[in-house]
Amino acid sequence: MAIAVPILGRRTVVRCITFKICGKLHSRGWLLTGPAVILLHFGSNAINAYLIHQTVGFEQVNIGRLVLLWCTRPRLAWMVVVLVPWQAKEAMYFSVATSTLLSEIVLQIVSSYYMGYAVNYARVQKFFSLGRVDPTPHGNDALLMYAGALLWLIVIFFALIACASAILDLDKRISSLGATLGARIAKWVIKQCTARLAEINKRKARLVTLDGRNLPGGDNSIVDDFASLETPLRRCAEIWDRLRIYITDDAREYESTENKYRSEQKKVERARQKGHSEVIPPILVSRFLICQETWVNTPSRMRSEAEESCNQAKSSQSESQTIVSNLRITLLDIENNIQRLQRDVRIARAIIDTLAIGTARRLAEEARYAALLRDLEKERDVHQKTSNLLLERSYFLSTWLYCGLQSQNAMNRWTKLADARRQEQEMDPLVRRLRNFAITTVVGMFGCWIAQWVWWIGYIRRMGDSYCPPNLTEMGVIWTVFSAFGALFGGSF
């Protein structure tokens, strides 16, 4: 069957065998062939169960239960999904893979009857307890059978999620949730940039009172610096706003236009197969090309702009950091001067108190004392202005830090989007999607296949000759023929 399915399930082979009646491109006949393949599986099980029931010594066998038991057989027919990415545009193996996978999912669900029954029985009898089945004949074989059933119940949950994810495109839904979160983050960053712009305007109005060329960094340049900060903040907000538009509006527009374009393309191909001459509407083609150009090229362009904004922020951040460091050193020197002046004032006051009133020395000390007080007052005033200036420069630095951080974050997001678009260009989106579909399905179903083998090895060892009727050859032929016909029928439409 591993050799027959790729041949019998190939759409062109089916089309040739049926004289071009079946095997049509882009047909949805698998919606009918899927249930038909399920019926073939149950039919082959029912025929074999009837053969066993008619065998001497096996008359007591319940046909219905035997049909359900054989639904737990380990099958590899689902491996046909690995062929889906091959010649994906021609949908060469799409029908047979979809029909087979649908039937496999149904059979796995039906298998839950015996698997669940076996696990529950083992739980009630406490067979999973250590050493519980050791004294029992074939106890280890029974334990292997129950372990296989338990493993199947665990794995089937993840297998069904994997298959559902592949069939329903849950990865797209998850990515859409990520886009929604990204849009909310973008709105929050834009709101923060707007709030900082408003705060900058308020601070510029207060900076006039702080300007004075006698203060380091306190000349009129600080007003110009705050004014120069408005442009990169607005640019940062624009970059994030463009990101919000790209992952929401542009994504929806491109997906909608692409779906319409692909649908129209399929209609044209069907019409051409029937001999009609039809073309895709030029307006739709133009719209699709524009959306595609926006979708593919926008991340690279915006990444460059975000990188430029980030580099500018880092450069200005370094300059601002130097100014803040100098102001802190200056402020420390002023504080030292204030402490020295305060000490000199105390000493001068003490000297004055020891001198007689009206003496020349007292008058000289009082003059010196007054000069020290004036110097102290000036230093305190300079300290206050420098402190205020340091606060403004610190806010200025923090804004550059924020601008640089958000520009870096935006650049990282645009870089990821640009890499994703590059990978899409290197591999056809349809082939990539079908490849992910095949990988996800195989990984999910392989665990079930292993669990079913463990179950059947333990079951056959436990049952022994009571499960082996003399007509095993006929049963194998029936299963093989029905499986081959299912593959052929699954790829028919």
C-alpha positions in Angstrom: 0.0 0.0 0.0 2.9 2.3 0.6 3.8 2.0 -3.1 0.2 1.8 -4.4 -1.3 4.9 -2.7 1.1 7.5 -4.3 0.2 5.9 -7.6 -3.5 5.2 -7.2 -4.2 8.4 -5.3 -2.4 10.6 -7.9 -5.0 12.9 -9.5 -3.6 12.6 -13.0 -3.7 8.8 -12.7 -7.3 8.8 -11.6 -8.1 11.2 -14.4 -6.5 8.9 -17.0 -8.2 5.7 -15.6 -11.6 7.3 -15.6 -11.2 8.9 -19.0 -11.1 12.4 -17.6 -14.4 12.0 -15.8 -12.8 12.2 -12.4 -9.6 13.7 -11.0 -10.6 17.3 -11.8 -8.5 20.2 -10.5 -9.8 22.3 -7.6 -12.8 20.0 -7.0 -14.5 19.7 -3.6 -15.5 16.2 -4.2 -13.5 15.1 -1.2 -16.4 16.2 0.9 -18.2 13.1 -0.5 -15.2 10.8 -0.9 -14.1 11.3 2.7 -17.3 9.7 4.2 -17.2 7.1 1.4 -13.7 6.0 2.5 -14.9 5.8 6.1 -17.7 3.4 4.9 -15.1 1.3 3.1 -13.1 0.9 6.3 -16.2 -0.1 8.2 -17.2 -2.3 5.3 -13.9 -4.2 5.2 -14.1 -4.7 9.0 -17.7 -5.9 8.8 -16.9 -8.4 6.1 -13.9 -9.8 7.9 -15.9 -9.9 11.2 -18.6 -11.9 9.3 -15.9 -14.3 8.0 -14.7 -15.0 11.5 -18.2 -15.4 12.8 -18.8 -18.1 10.1 -15.6 -19.9 11.1 -16.0 -23.1 13.1 -15.2 -22.4 16.8 -15.7 -18.6 16.5 -19.5 -18.5 16.2 -19.8 -16.7 19.5 -17.9 -13.7 18.3 -19.9 -10.4 18.4 -19.6 -8.9 14.9 -20.3 -5.3 16.0 -17.7 -5.3 18.8 -15.2 -6.9 16.5 -15.8 -4.1 13.9 -15.2 -1.5 16.6 -12.1 -3.4 17.9 -10.5 -3.3 14.4 -10.9 0.4 14.3 -8.0 0.5 16.8 -5.7 -1.2 14.2 -2.4 0.8 13.6 -2.7 2.2 10.1 -0.3 4.2 8.0 -2.7 5.4 5.3 -2.5 8.9 6.9 1.1 9.1 5.8 -0.2 10.1 2.3 -0.4 13.6 3.7 3.4 13.9 3.2 2.7 13.9 -0.6 0.5 17.0 -0.4 3.3 19.6 -0.8 4.4 17.8 -4.0 3.0 19.6 -7.1 0.8 21.6 -4.7 -0.4 24.0 -7.4 -1.8 21.1 -9.4 -3.4 19.7 -6.2 -2.0 16.3 -7.2 -2.6 14.6 -3.9 -5.0 16.9 -2.2 -8.1 14.9 -2.6 -6.7 11.5 -1.5 -4.9 13.1 1.5 -8.0 15.0 2.7 -10.2 11.9 2.3 -7.7 9.7 4.1 -7.1 12.1 6.9 -10.8 12.7 7.4 -11.4 8.9 7.6 -8.5 8.5 9.9 -9.8 11.1 12.3 -13.2 9.4 12.4 -11.6 6.0 13.0 -9.5 7.3 15.8 -12.5 8.8 17.5 -14.3 5.5 17.2 -11.3 3.8 18.7 -11.9 5.7 21.9 -14.6 3.2 22.8 -12.3 0.3 23.3 -9.3 2.4 24.5 -11.4 4.2 27.1 -13.1 1.0 28.2 -9.7 -0.8 28.7 -8.2 2.1 30.6 -11.2 2.4 32.8 -11.2 -1.3 33.5 -7.5 -1.3 34.4 -8.1 1.7 36.7 -10.9 0.0 38.5 -8.9 -3.2 38.9 -5.8 -1.1 39.9 -3.7 -2.9 37.3 -1.5 0.2 37.0 -0.3 -0.3 40.6 3.2 -1.6 40.9 3.3 -5.4 41.0 -0.5 -5.8 40.8 -0.5 -8.1 37.7 2.8 -10.0 38.4 1.1 -13.2 39.8 -1.4 -13.3 36.9 -0.7 -15.4 33.8 0.2 -13.1 30.9 0.0 -10.3 33.3 2.8 -8.3 31.7 1.1 -8.7 28.3 -2.1 -7.4 29.7 -0.3 -4.5 31.4 1.4 -3.7 28.0 -2.1 -3.7 26.4 -3.5 -1.3 29.0 -0.4 0.9 28.9 -0.9 1.2 25.1 -4.5 2.2 25.6 -3.5 4.8 28.2 -0.8 6.1 26.0 -3.3 6.4 23.1 -5.8 8.4 25.3 -3.0 10.8 26.1 -1.6 11.2 22.6 -4.9 11.4 20.8 -5.7 14.7 22.5 -2.6 16.3 21.1 -3.0 14.6 17.7 -6.5 15.9 17.3 -5.4 19.4 18.2 -2.5 19.1 15.7 -4.9 17.9 12.9 -7.5 20.6 13.8 -4.8 23.2 13.8 -3.6 22.1 10.3 -7.1 21.8 8.8 -8.6 25.0 10.3 -5.6 27.2 9.9 -5.4 27.9 13.7 -1.9 29.2 13.2 -3.4 32.0 11.2 -5.9 32.7 14.0 -3.1 32.7 16.5 -1.0 35.0 14.4 -4.1 37.3 14.1 -4.3 37.4 17.9 -0.6 38.4 17.9 -1.4 41.1 15.4 -4.2 42.4 17.6 -1.8 42.5 20.6 0.8 44.2 18.4 -1.7 46.8 17.3 -2.6 47.6 21.0 1.1 48.0 21.8 1.5 50.3 18.8 -1.5 52.4 20.0 0.0 52.6 23.5 3.4 53.7 22.2 1.7 56.4 20.0 -0.2 57.6 23.0 3.0 57.8 25.1 4.8 59.8 22.3 1.9 62.2 22.1 1.9 62.7 25.9 5.7 63.4 25.8 5.3 65.9 23.0 2.7 67.8 25.1 5.0 67.7 28.1 7.9 69.0 26.0 5.8 72.0 24.9 5.0 72.8 28.6 8.6 72.5 29.6 9.8 74.8 26.8 7.5 77.5 28.1 9.3 77.3 31.5 12.8 77.0 30.2 13.1 80.8 29.6 13.4 81.4 33.3 16.3 78.9 33.6 18.3 80.3 30.7 21.5 82.1 31.6 24.9 81.9 30.0 26.5 81.8 33.4 25.2 78.2 33.8 26.8 75.2 32.1 24.4 74.0 29.4 21.9 76.6 30.5 22.0 78.9 27.6 19.3 79.2 25.0 20.5 75.9 23.3 18.3 73.9 25.7 15.2 75.4 24.2 16.4 74.5 20.8 17.3 71.0 22.0 13.8 70.4 23.2 12.4 71.8 20.0 14.6 69.4 18.0 13.3 66.5 20.1 9.8 66.9 18.7 10.7 65.7 15.2 12.1 62.2 16.2 9.3 61.7 18.7 6.7 62.3 15.9 8.7 60.1 13.6 8.7 57.3 16.2 5.0 57.6 16.6 4.6 57.5 12.8 6.7 54.3 12.5 4.6 52.6 15.2 1.4 53.9 13.5 2.6 52.4 10.2 3.2 49.1 12.0 -0.3 49.2 13.4 -1.8 49.8 10.0 0.4 47.1 8.4 -0.5 44.3 10.8 -4.2 45.2 10.8 -5.6 47.1 7.8 -2.9 46.1 5.2 -3.0 42.4 6.4 -6.8 42.3 6.0 -6.7 44.0 2.7 -4.0 41.7 1.3 -5.7 38.6 2.6 -9.1 39.6 1.2 -7.6 40.6 -2.2 -5.5 37.5 -2.4 -8.5 35.3 -1.7 -10.5 37.0 -4.4 -7.6 36.8 -6.8 -7.0 33.1 -6.1 -10.7 32.3 -6.3 -11.0 34.2 -9.7 -7.9 32.4 -10.8 -9.5 29.0 -10.1 -12.6 30.0 -12.0 -10.5 31.0 -15.0 -8.7 27.7 -14.9 -11.9 25.7 -14.7 -13.3 27.8 -17.6 -10.2 27.1 -19.7 -10.5 23.4 -19.0 -14.0 23.6 -20.4 -12.7 25.4 -23.5 -13.9 28.9 -22.6 -11.7 31.9 -22.9 -11.8 33.9 -19.7 -9.3 36.2 -17.9 -9.0 37.7 -14.4 -10.6 41.2 -14.3 -7.7 43.8 -14.8 -9.0 45.9 -11.9 -8.6 42.9 -9.6 -5.1 42.1 -11.0 -4.0 45.7 -10.5 -5.4 45.8 -6.9 -3.7 42.5 -6.1 -0.3 43.6 -7.4 -0.6 46.9 -5.4 -1.5 45.0 -2.2 1.2 42.5 -2.8 3.8 45.2 -3.3 2.7 46.9 -0.1 2.7 43.6 1.8 6.2 42.5 0.6 8.2 45.8 0.5 6.8 47.8 3.4 8.7 45.9 6.2 12.1 46.4 4.5 11.5 50.1 3.9 10.1 50.7 7.4 13.0 48.7 9.0 15.4 51.1 7.4 13.5 54.2 8.6 13.3 52.7 12.1 17.0 51.9 12.1 17.8 55.5 11.1 15.6 56.8 13.8 17.2 54.5 16.3 20.7 55.6 15.4 19.8 59.2 15.7 18.3 58.6 19.1 21.5 56.8 20.3 23.7 59.6 19.0 21.7 62.3 20.7 21.4 60.2 23.8 25.2 60.0 24.1 25.5 63.8 23.7 22.7 64.4 26.3 24.3 61.9 28.7 27.5 63.9 28.5 25.7 67.2 29.3 23.9 65.6 32.3 27.1 64.1 33.6 28.8 67.6 33.4 25.8 69.2 35.1 26.0 66.7 38.0 29.7 67.4 38.4 29.1 71.1 38.3 26.2 70.7 40.9 28.6 68.8 43.1 31.2 71.6 42.9 28.5 74.2 43.7 27.4 72.1 46.8 31.0 72.0 47.9 31.3 75.8 47.5 28.1 76.3 49.5 29.5 74.1 52.3 32.8 76.1 52.3 30.9 79.4 52.3 28.7 78.2 55.1 31.7 77.3 57.1 33.4 80.6 56.4 30.2 82.5 57.4 30.1 80.6 60.8 33.7 81.4 61.4 33.3 85.1 60.5 30.2 85.3 62.8 32.2 83.8 65.6 35.0 86.3 65.1 32.6 89.2 65.0 31.1 88.1 68.3 34.5 88.2 70.0 35.3 91.7 68.9 34.3 94.9 70.6 31.6 97.0 68.9 32.9 99.9 66.8 36.4 98.8 66.4 38.1 98.9 63.0 38.7 95.1 62.9 35.0 94.4 63.8 33.9 96.7 61.0 36.3 94.9 58.6 35.0 91.5 59.7 31.4 92.7 59.4 32.1 93.8 55.8 33.8 90.4 55.1 30.8 88.7 56.7 28.3 90.6 54.5 30.4 89.7 51.4 30.3 86.0 52.4 26.6 86.1 52.8 26.1 87.6 49.4 28.4 85.0 47.8 26.5 82.3 49.7 23.2 83.6 48.4 24.5 83.7 44.9 25.8 80.1 45.1 22.4 79.0 46.5 20.7 80.7 43.6 23.1 79.1 41.1 22.5 75.8 42.8 18.7 76.1 42.5 18.9 77.0 38.8 21.5 74.3 38.1 19.3 71.7 39.9 16.3 72.8 37.9 18.4 72.7 34.7 19.6 69.2 35.6 16.0 68.1 36.1 15.1 69.4 32.6 18.2 67.8 31.1 17.4 64.5 32.8 13.9 64.6 31.4 15.4 65.4 28.0 17.8 62.4 28.3 15.0 60.1 29.4 12.9 61.2 26.4 15.8 60.3 24.1 16.2 57.0 25.9 12.5 56.3 25.4 12.7 57.4 21.8 15.7 55.1 21.1 14.1 52.2 22.9 10.8 52.4 21.0 12.7 52.9 17.7 14.7 49.8 18.5 11.6 47.8 19.4 9.9 49.0 16.2 13.0 48.1 14.2 13.0 44.6 15.7 9.3 44.1 14.8 9.9 45.3 11.2 12.9 43.1 10.9 10.8 40.0 11.8 8.2 41.0 9.4 10.8 41.6 6.6 12.3 38.2 7.3 8.9 36.6 7.1 8.2 38.3 3.8 11.6 37.2 2.5 10.8 33.5 3.4 7.5 33.8 1.7 9.2 35.0 -1.5 11.7 32.1 -1.3 8.9 29.5 -0.9 5.5 29.6 -2.5 2.9 30.3 0.3 0.7 27.4 -0.8 3.7 25.0 -0.7 4.7 26.3 2.7 1.2 26.0 4.1 0.8 22.5 2.8 4.2 21.5 4.1 3.3 22.8 7.6 0.1 20.9 7.3 1.9 17.6 6.4 4.5 18.0 9.2 1.9 18.9 11.9 -0.3 16.0 10.9 2.4 13.4 10.7 3.8 14.4 14.1 0.3 14.3 15.7 -0.7 10.9 14.2 2.6 9.2 14.7 2.1 9.1 18.4 -1.3 7.4 18.0 0.2 4.9 15.6 2.9 3.9 18.2 0.3 3.7 21.0 -1.9 1.4 18.8 1.0 -0.9 18.1 1.7 -1.2 21.9 -2.0 -1.9 22.4 -2.2 -4.6 19.8 1.1 -6.3 20.7 -0.2 -6.6 24.3 -3.6 -7.6 23.1 -2.5 -10.4 20.8 0.0 -11.7 23.3 -2.7 -11.8 25.9 -5.3 -13.4 23.7 -3.0 -15.9 22.0 -4.6 -18.5 19.7 -8.1 -17.4 20.6 -7.6 -14.3 18.4 -6.1 -16.1 15.4 -8.7 -17.7 13.2 -7.6 -19.8 10.2 -8.7 -17.3 7.6 -6.2 -14.6 8.3 -5.0 -14.6 4.6 -8.5 -13.8 3.3 -8.9 -11.0 5.9 -5.6 -9.4 4.9 -6.6 -9.5 1.2 -9.9 -7.8 2.0 -8.3 -5.1 4.0 -5.7 -4.5 1.3 -8.2 -4.4 -1.5 -10.6 -2.1 0.3 -7.7 0.2 1.3 -6.5 0.4 -2.3 -10.0 1.1 -3.6 -10.3 3.8 -0.9 -7.1 5.4 -2.1 -8.4 5.4 -5.7 -11.8 6.6 -4.7 -10.4 9.2 -2.4 -8.4 10.8 -5.2 -11.2 10.4 -7.8 -13.0 13.7 -7.4 
